[in-house]
């Protein structure tokens, strides 16, 4: 009799635990997922024509972005380079990628950010944010967008 009572008690406990787990798993799926946080920073860096050298004046801007990135430990960074529409598509693509790489290298060297956390891409002149018909518009299109994303 005692053996039978023990088996029934054990069965009730197991069923209770199983029922609780099922209830929790249903509850878990109804909870909202946390929002995906990311930061986007657009920098208008002044590169000399056909060069990918960061000016001394722009290094302060990059230092501020490095501080922002460090505020999101464990995040990954995407650096997107852009150009105006002057020059060939191939040249602008190459140049935009070189400029994005220059920003990446600065962040690695100056900011001590892991290279594996940073990806670069060059869009050339394919994503303008202003008209390329004016000097002011072309200047706005020569930029670097930096996306800070959770891993």
C-alpha positions in Angstrom: 0.0 0.0 0.0 2.8 2.4 0.9 4.6 1.6 -2.4 1.4 2.4 -4.3 0.9 5.7 -2.4 4.5 6.7 -3.2 4.1 6.0 -6.9 0.8 8.0 -7.1 2.4 10.9 -5.2 5.4 10.8 -7.5 3.1 10.8 -10.5 1.1 13.8 -9.2 4.4 15.7 -8.5 5.6 14.9 -12.0 2.3 16.0 -13.6 2.3 19.2 -11.6 5.8 20.1 -12.7 5.0 19.2 -16.3 1.8 21.3 -16.2 3.7 24.2 -14.6 6.4 24.0 -17.4 3.7 24.0 -20.1 2.0 26.9 -18.5 5.3 28.9 -18.3 6.2 28.1 -21.9 2.9 29.4 -23.1 3.4 32.5 -20.9 6.9 33.0 -22.3 5.6 33.2 -25.8 3.0 35.9 -24.9 5.6 38.2 -23.4 6.8 41.0 -25.6 10.3 40.7 -27.1 12.7 43.4 -26.0 13.1 46.2 -28.6 16.2 46.0 -30.8 18.3 49.0 -29.8 20.7 50.6 -32.2 22.3 54.0 -32.8 23.0 55.5 -36.2 25.5 58.3 -36.5 26.0 60.2 -39.7 29.4 61.9 -40.0 30.3 64.5 -42.6 34.0 64.0 -42.8 36.1 66.2 -45.1 38.3 64.0 -47.2 40.6 65.5 -49.8 39.6 64.6 -53.4 40.4 61.0 -54.2 41.9 60.4 -50.7 40.8 58.4 -47.6 42.9 60.2 -45.0 40.9 61.4 -41.9 41.6 65.1 -41.2 42.8 66.2 -37.8 39.6 68.3 -37.4 37.5 65.2 -37.9 39.3 63.0 -35.4 37.4 64.8 -32.6 34.1 63.7 -34.2 35.3 60.1 -34.3 36.5 60.2 -30.7 32.9 61.1 -29.7 31.6 58.2 -31.7 34.1 55.9 -30.1 32.8 57.0 -26.7 29.3 56.2 -27.8 30.3 52.8 -29.1 31.9 52.0 -25.8 28.6 52.8 -24.1 27.2 49.7 -25.9 29.6 46.9 -24.8 29.3 43.8 -26.9 27.8 45.6 -29.8 28.8 45.3 -33.5 29.5 48.3 -35.7 28.7 48.8 -39.4 30.5 51.6 -41.1 29.0 52.7 -44.4 31.1 54.9 -46.7 29.4 57.3 -49.2 30.6 59.6 -51.9 29.0 62.2 -54.2 28.4 61.4 -57.9 31.6 62.9 -59.3 33.8 60.3 -60.9 33.0 56.8 -62.1 30.8 54.4 -60.2 33.7 52.0 -59.8 36.0 54.7 -58.5 33.4 56.0 -56.1 32.7 52.5 -54.8 36.4 51.9 -54.2 36.9 55.3 -52.5 33.8 55.0 -50.3 35.1 51.6 -49.1 38.6 53.0 -48.4 37.1 55.8 -46.4 35.0 53.4 -44.3 38.1 51.3 -43.8 40.0 54.4 -42.7 37.4 55.1 -40.0 37.5 51.5 -38.9 41.3 51.5 -38.6 41.1 54.7 -36.6 38.5 53.2 -34.2 40.7 50.1 -33.8 43.9 52.1 -33.2 42.5 55.0 -31.2 39.4 53.4 -29.6 40.8 50.0 -28.9 37.7 48.5 -30.5 38.0 44.9 -31.6 38.3 44.6 -35.4 36.0 41.6 -35.4 33.2 43.9 -34.1 33.5 46.3 -37.0 32.3 45.7 -40.6 32.7 48.2 -43.5 30.9 48.6 -46.7 31.2 51.2 -49.5 28.1 52.4 -51.3 29.8 54.9 -53.6 27.3 57.5 -54.7 24.3 55.1 -54.8 22.6 56.5 -51.6 22.6 60.3 -51.7 20.9 62.2 -48.9 21.1 65.5 -50.9 21.1 66.7 -54.5 24.4 66.2 -56.3 23.5 69.2 -58.5 25.1 71.7 -56.0 28.4 71.8 -54.2 26.6 71.9 -50.8 24.6 68.8 -51.7 27.7 66.9 -52.9 29.4 67.8 -49.7 26.5 66.3 -47.7 26.7 63.1 -49.7 30.4 62.6 -48.8 29.7 61.0 -45.5 30.2 58.0 -43.3 27.2 56.4 -41.6 28.0 54.4 -38.5 25.4 51.9 -37.1 25.9 50.5 -33.7 23.9 47.3 -33.3 23.4 44.7 -30.5 25.0 41.3 -31.3 
